[in-house]
């Protein structure tokens, strides 16, 4: 079930000469978690996004772009802001009305996909 994001993570790790175990230690997770991310079965959670980006030597925004396939910087900033879901949704609705986009729907697709990955 590999996807562009999982292949990007594996390639970035390889470019840095790191083993899955090395990345896992930096994130404080098991090597199996990194394997699951690289195989498309799991996504980073919470602060792991920035920690993973740092370990891989890539900007965390690029990592998030690869995962979400979103090109809108405002939407990306809102979902990575650390705000609770209710506040994120309010901001997405407001932004979407100004930008002429269905920002909330764009992000719901990502949330649904990630929820399925976390349940696996």
C-alpha positions in Angstrom: 0.0 0.0 0.0 2.9 2.3 -0.7 2.1 5.8 -1.8 4.0 8.9 -2.9 4.3 10.0 0.7 5.7 6.7 2.0 8.1 6.4 -0.9 9.3 10.0 -0.2 10.0 9.2 3.4 11.9 6.0 2.6 13.9 7.8 -0.1 14.7 10.8 2.2 15.9 8.4 4.9 18.1 6.5 2.4 19.6 9.7 1.2 20.7 10.6 4.7 22.2 7.1 5.2 19.8 6.3 8.1 18.3 3.1 9.1 14.6 2.9 10.2 16.0 2.2 13.7 17.9 5.5 13.6 14.8 7.5 12.6 12.7 5.7 15.2 15.1 6.6 18.0 15.0 10.3 17.0 11.2 10.2 17.1 10.9 8.0 20.2 8.9 5.3 18.5 9.6 1.7 17.5 11.3 0.8 14.2 8.0 -0.9 13.3 6.3 2.5 13.3 8.8 3.9 10.8 8.3 0.7 8.7 4.5 1.3 8.8 5.0 4.9 7.7 7.2 3.8 4.8 4.8 1.1 3.8 1.8 3.5 3.7 0.1 1.9 6.7 0.5 4.7 9.1 1.0 8.5 9.2 3.0 10.5 11.8 1.0 11.8 14.7 1.2 15.2 16.4 4.7 16.4 16.9 6.1 13.5 15.0 5.6 15.5 11.7 8.3 18.0 12.6 10.5 15.5 14.3 10.4 13.2 11.2 11.1 16.2 8.9 14.1 17.1 11.0 15.4 13.5 11.0 15.0 13.3 7.2 16.5 16.8 6.6 13.5 18.1 4.8 11.2 21.1 5.6 8.2 19.9 7.6 5.9 21.8 5.2 7.2 19.7 2.3 6.6 16.5 4.3 3.1 17.7 5.0 2.6 18.6 1.3 3.7 15.2 0.3 1.3 13.6 2.8 -1.7 15.7 2.0 -1.1 16.5 -1.7 -2.3 20.0 -0.8 -0.9 23.0 -2.5 -2.7 25.6 -0.6 -0.5 27.2 2.0 -3.3 28.6 4.2 -5.1 25.2 4.4 -1.8 23.5 5.3 -1.0 26.1 8.0 -4.4 25.7 9.5 -4.3 21.9 9.8 -0.8 21.9 11.2 -1.5 24.7 13.6 -2.1 22.6 16.7 -5.6 24.1 17.1 -8.4 21.8 18.1 -10.6 20.4 15.3 -13.5 22.9 16.0 -11.2 25.9 15.6 -9.5 24.4 12.5 -12.9 23.9 10.9 -14.0 27.4 11.7 -10.9 28.8 10.1 -11.2 26.5 7.1 -14.8 27.6 6.5 -13.9 31.3 6.8 -10.8 30.9 4.5 -12.8 28.9 2.0 -15.5 31.5 1.7 -12.9 34.2 0.9 -10.8 32.0 -1.4 -13.7 30.4 -3.3 -12.6 27.0 -2.2 -14.2 24.2 -0.2 -11.3 24.1 2.2 -13.1 22.2 4.8 -14.0 19.4 2.4 -10.4 19.3 1.0 -9.1 18.7 4.6 -11.9 16.2 5.4 -10.5 13.9 2.8 -7.1 13.9 4.5 -8.6 13.5 8.0 -10.7 10.5 6.8 -7.7 8.9 5.2 -5.5 9.4 8.2 -8.2 8.1 10.6 -8.2 4.9 8.5 -4.4 4.7 8.7 -4.5 5.1 12.5 -7.1 2.3 12.9 -5.0 -0.1 10.9 
